[in-house]
Amino acid sequence: MSDERPLWAAIDIGANSVRLLLARPAAGPALEIVRNVDRLTALGQGVAETGRILAHALRRTMDAVVQYVQEAREAGAEEIWCLGSAAFRQAQNGEEVRAELEATAGVPVGVISGEEEAELTFWGAILGLEDLPVRFVVVDLGGGAASIAGGTAEGPDSAVSLPIGARRLTEDCIWHDPPTEQDCAAVRQMVRDAVSATPAQEALGRAEAMVGTGGSVIVLRDLAHERGVEGPTIPRESVADILSWLSEMNTQQRRGALGRHARRAEIICAGLTCIAELLALSELPAIRVSEGGIRHGLLFLEARKRT
């Protein structure tokens, strides 16, 4: 018997990865996930230094977007949403790149604001999570930016995107391989400066728990599990231990240590340093890992709107 519910596709073009979510709306409202995949394309590589999205990074990203659009159509997706985020906002040629992607992929490509990005991530990250406290903060550590949204199960009441993504922090602060203590201190300072006097500062301060998502957070979870931590909640002590371990290695050694996450070896130290600093600023004991993100939030809100 065929499923009469529509199949939707959401493609998230981030500064580090392109992600595809195929899902059907379900009662609740909720989502029934059909396919959830990603490809690391590093669209934001070099943006911090040059102010522009580079041609080779665009080619990698273009290939991934075209492939995902084709997969969505072949799967029978009735609607396809394609969204760009931090790299497009930060690059001088962001609009030019957006238009080229749109023309080549054959679907509309929108660029969301930092606030929209944080709000969508909030809904996507908490989708299906249980036992959340009254107030919590959702952190999405991307390549070009970190989205930080505070709120309750009723929704976010503050949402902001800050230019402290793992790739951005790496290009701005990590000058040695392995990173030195001075490099890591520069990352921590950049995170503190970005958070200071923004809605993120209050969101972190008021939260009773932190929910984290994004590539670096998923790597953290997998490494913690290898070390015997169970479940989705990773204690601050484990974050510190894993960061210390990885920071003693050069990039080639980290590739070997990261296994299937080897392509994140270049940026993982900055990413985990950012997570550790955000935990310190919030004075929370742990981060709860979610695989939800912008694409989940977009399709969830669309399902809710049509219920």
C-alpha positions as CSV (number, residue, x, y, z in Angstrom):
1,M,0.0,0.0,0.0
2,S,1.5,3.3,-1.0
3,D,2.0,6.2,1.4
4,E,-0.2,9.1,0.4
5,R,1.6,11.6,2.6
6,P,3.8,14.0,0.7
7,L,7.5,13.5,0.6
8,W,9.5,16.7,1.2
9,A,13.2,17.6,0.7
10,A,15.3,20.2,2.5
11,I,18.8,20.9,1.4
12,D,21.0,22.9,3.8
13,I,24.0,24.6,2.2
14,G,26.4,25.3,5.1
15,A,29.9,26.8,5.2
16,N,31.3,23.3,5.8
17,S,28.7,20.7,4.7
18,V,25.7,20.3,2.4
19,R,23.0,18.2,4.0
20,L,19.9,16.6,2.5
21,L,16.8,15.6,4.5
22,L,13.9,13.6,3.0
23,A,10.9,13.4,5.3
24,R,7.2,13.0,5.4
25,P,4.9,15.0,7.7
26,A,3.5,12.9,10.6
27,A,1.0,13.3,13.4
28,G,2.0,15.5,16.3
29,P,3.1,17.4,14.1
30,A,6.3,15.5,13.6
31,L,8.5,14.1,10.8
32,E,9.1,10.6,9.5
33,I,12.7,10.6,8.3
34,V,13.2,8.9,5.0
35,R,16.8,9.9,4.3
36,N,19.3,12.1,6.1
37,V,22.8,12.5,4.5
38,D,25.5,15.1,4.3
39,R,28.7,15.8,2.3
40,L,31.6,17.9,3.5
41,T,32.3,20.5,0.8
42,A,33.9,23.4,2.7
43,L,32.1,26.2,0.9
44,G,33.4,28.7,3.4
45,Q,37.0,27.8,3.0
46,G,39.0,31.0,2.6
47,V,36.1,33.3,3.2
48,A,37.6,34.7,6.4
49,E,40.9,35.5,4.6
50,T,39.7,36.6,1.2
51,G,36.1,37.8,1.8
52,R,34.9,35.7,-1.1
53,I,33.6,32.2,-1.8
54,L,36.4,30.5,-3.8
55,A,35.9,28.8,-7.2
56,H,37.0,25.3,-6.1
57,A,34.8,25.5,-3.0
58,L,31.9,26.4,-5.1
59,R,32.5,23.5,-7.5
60,R,32.5,21.0,-4.7
61,T,29.3,22.5,-3.3
62,M,27.6,22.7,-6.7
63,D,28.2,19.0,-7.3
64,A,26.7,18.1,-3.9
65,V,23.6,20.3,-4.4
66,V,23.0,19.0,-7.9
67,Q,23.3,15.4,-6.7
68,Y,20.9,16.0,-3.8
69,V,18.3,17.7,-5.9
70,Q,18.5,14.8,-8.3
71,E,18.1,12.3,-5.4
72,A,15.2,14.2,-4.1
73,R,13.4,14.2,-7.4
74,E,14.1,10.5,-8.0
75,A,12.7,9.7,-4.6
76,G,9.5,11.5,-5.5
77,A,9.8,14.7,-3.4
78,E,6.9,16.9,-4.1
79,E,8.6,20.0,-2.8
80,I,12.3,20.9,-2.4
81,W,13.6,23.7,-0.2
82,C,17.2,24.8,-0.6
83,L,18.7,27.2,1.9
84,G,22.1,28.8,2.3
85,S,23.4,30.3,5.5
86,A,26.5,31.9,7.0
87,A,28.9,31.5,4.0
88,F,26.5,33.4,1.7
89,R,26.0,36.2,4.3
90,Q,29.7,36.6,5.0
91,A,31.1,36.5,1.5
92,Q,31.2,39.5,-0.8
93,N,30.1,37.3,-3.7
94,G,27.4,35.5,-1.7
95,E,24.5,36.7,-3.9
96,E,26.4,35.8,-7.1
97,V,27.1,32.3,-5.8
98,R,23.5,31.9,-4.7
99,A,22.2,32.8,-8.2
100,E,24.7,30.4,-9.9
101,L,23.7,27.6,-7.6
102,E,20.0,28.3,-8.3
103,A,20.5,28.3,-12.0
104,T,22.6,25.1,-12.1
105,A,20.5,23.1,-9.6
106,G,17.2,24.1,-11.1
107,V,15.5,24.9,-7.7
108,P,15.1,28.2,-5.8
109,V,18.0,28.8,-3.4
110,G,17.2,31.2,-0.5
111,V,19.6,32.7,2.0
112,I,18.3,32.9,5.5
113,S,19.2,35.5,8.1
114,G,21.2,34.6,11.2
115,E,18.2,34.9,13.4
116,E,16.1,32.6,11.0
117,E,19.0,30.1,11.0
118,A,19.1,30.0,14.8
119,E,15.3,29.7,15.1
120,L,15.1,26.8,12.5
121,T,17.9,25.0,14.2
122,F,16.2,25.4,17.6
123,W,13.1,23.6,16.4
124,G,15.1,21.0,14.4
125,A,17.4,20.2,17.3
126,I,14.7,19.6,19.9
127,L,12.5,17.6,17.5
128,G,11.7,14.3,19.3
129,L,13.8,15.1,22.4
130,E,12.2,14.2,25.8
131,D,13.0,15.2,29.3
132,L,14.1,18.8,28.5
133,P,14.0,21.3,31.4
134,V,11.9,24.4,31.4
135,R,14.6,26.5,29.9
136,F,17.4,25.4,27.6
137,V,19.8,26.7,24.9
138,V,20.4,25.2,21.5
139,V,23.8,25.6,20.0
140,D,24.4,24.7,16.3
141,L,28.2,24.9,15.6
142,G,28.5,25.2,11.9
143,G,31.5,26.0,9.7
144,G,31.0,29.7,9.3
145,A,28.9,30.5,12.3
146,A,27.4,29.3,15.6
147,S,23.7,29.7,16.0
148,I,22.6,30.1,19.6
149,A,18.9,30.2,20.6
150,G,17.4,30.1,24.1
151,G,13.8,29.3,25.0
152,T,11.4,26.6,26.1
153,A,9.4,23.8,24.5
154,E,7.0,26.6,23.3
155,G,9.7,28.0,21.1
156,P,12.8,30.3,21.1
157,D,12.6,33.7,22.8
158,S,16.1,34.7,21.6
159,A,18.0,33.7,18.5
160,V,21.3,34.9,17.1
161,S,24.0,33.7,14.7
162,L,27.6,34.6,15.6
163,P,30.7,34.4,13.3
164,I,32.4,31.7,15.4
165,G,31.9,28.6,13.3
166,A,34.6,25.8,13.4
167,R,36.1,26.7,10.0
168,R,36.0,30.5,10.7
169,L,37.7,30.0,14.1
170,T,40.4,27.7,12.5
171,E,41.2,30.2,9.8
172,D,41.3,33.2,12.2
173,C,43.0,31.7,15.2
174,I,44.8,28.3,14.6
175,W,48.2,29.1,13.2
176,H,50.2,26.0,14.2
177,D,49.9,22.3,13.7
178,P,49.4,20.9,16.3
179,P,47.6,24.0,17.7
180,T,49.5,25.8,20.5
181,E,48.0,26.9,23.8
182,Q,48.1,30.5,22.4
183,D,46.1,29.3,19.4
184,C,43.4,27.8,21.6
185,A,43.4,30.8,23.9
186,A,42.8,33.0,20.8
187,V,39.8,30.7,19.9
188,R,38.4,31.1,23.4
189,Q,38.8,34.8,23.4
190,M,37.1,35.1,20.0
191,V,34.2,33.1,21.3
192,R,33.9,35.2,24.5
193,D,34.1,38.4,22.5
194,A,31.4,37.2,20.0
195,V,29.0,36.2,22.8
196,S,29.5,39.3,24.9
197,A,26.6,41.8,25.0
198,T,24.5,39.7,22.6
199,P,21.2,37.7,23.2
200,A,23.4,34.6,23.3
201,Q,25.0,35.8,26.6
202,E,21.6,35.8,28.4
203,A,20.5,32.6,26.7
204,L,23.5,30.8,27.9
205,G,23.3,32.3,31.4
206,R,19.6,31.4,31.9
207,A,19.7,27.9,30.4
208,E,19.2,24.8,32.5
209,A,20.6,22.6,29.8
210,M,22.4,22.8,26.5
211,V,21.4,21.0,23.3
212,G,24.1,20.9,20.7
213,T,24.1,20.0,17.0
214,G,26.4,20.4,14.0
215,G,29.4,18.5,12.7
216,S,31.9,19.1,15.5
217,V,29.2,18.1,18.1
218,I,28.5,14.8,16.3
219,V,32.2,14.1,16.2
220,L,32.4,14.8,19.9
221,R,29.6,12.4,20.6
222,D,31.1,9.6,18.6
223,L,34.6,10.0,20.2
224,A,33.0,10.1,23.7
225,H,31.1,6.9,23.0
226,E,34.4,5.3,22.0
227,R,35.7,6.3,25.4
228,G,32.8,4.7,27.2
229,V,30.4,7.6,27.6
230,E,26.8,6.3,27.1
231,G,23.9,8.2,25.6
232,P,23.6,11.6,24.0
233,T,24.7,13.7,26.9
234,I,28.5,14.4,27.0
235,P,29.9,15.8,30.3
236,R,32.2,18.8,30.2
237,E,35.1,16.7,31.6
238,S,34.8,14.4,28.5
239,V,34.8,17.5,26.2
240,A,38.0,18.7,27.9
241,D,39.7,15.3,27.7
242,I,38.9,14.7,24.0
243,L,40.0,18.2,23.1
244,S,43.3,17.8,25.0
245,W,43.9,14.5,23.3
246,L,43.2,15.8,19.7
247,S,45.2,19.0,20.3
248,E,48.4,17.0,20.9
249,M,48.2,15.6,17.3
250,N,48.9,17.2,14.0
251,T,46.3,17.2,11.2
252,Q,47.5,14.0,9.6
253,Q,47.4,12.2,13.0
254,R,43.9,13.5,13.8
255,R,42.7,12.1,10.4
256,G,43.8,8.7,11.6
257,A,42.2,9.2,15.0
258,L,38.8,10.5,13.7
259,G,38.0,7.5,11.4
260,R,34.9,8.3,9.4
261,H,35.1,11.9,10.5
262,A,38.7,12.3,9.1
263,R,37.7,15.2,6.8
264,R,37.0,17.3,9.9
265,A,40.5,16.9,11.2
266,E,41.6,20.4,10.1
267,I,38.8,22.2,12.1
268,I,37.9,19.9,14.9
269,C,40.2,21.5,17.5
270,A,38.7,24.9,17.0
271,G,35.2,23.4,17.0
272,L,35.7,21.5,20.3
273,T,37.4,24.6,21.9
274,C,34.3,26.6,21.0
275,I,32.0,24.0,22.6
276,A,34.1,23.9,25.7
277,E,34.1,27.7,26.0
278,L,30.3,27.9,25.5
279,L,29.8,25.3,28.3
280,A,32.1,27.3,30.5
281,L,30.2,30.5,29.9
282,S,26.9,28.8,30.6
283,E,28.3,27.0,33.7
284,L,26.4,23.9,32.5
285,P,27.8,20.4,33.3
286,A,27.2,18.8,29.9
287,I,26.0,19.1,26.3
288,R,23.1,17.0,25.0
289,V,23.8,16.0,21.3
290,S,21.1,16.1,18.7
291,E,21.3,15.3,15.0
292,G,18.5,17.7,14.1
293,G,19.3,21.0,12.4
294,I,18.0,23.7,10.0
295,R,16.5,21.2,7.6
296,H,14.6,19.4,10.3
297,G,13.3,22.7,11.7
298,L,12.2,23.9,8.3
299,L,10.2,20.8,7.5
300,F,8.7,20.6,11.0
301,L,7.5,24.1,10.9
302,E,6.1,23.5,7.4
303,A,4.2,20.4,8.7
304,R,2.9,22.4,11.7
305,K,1.7,25.2,9.4
306,R,-0.3,22.8,7.2
307,T,-1.8,20.8,10.1
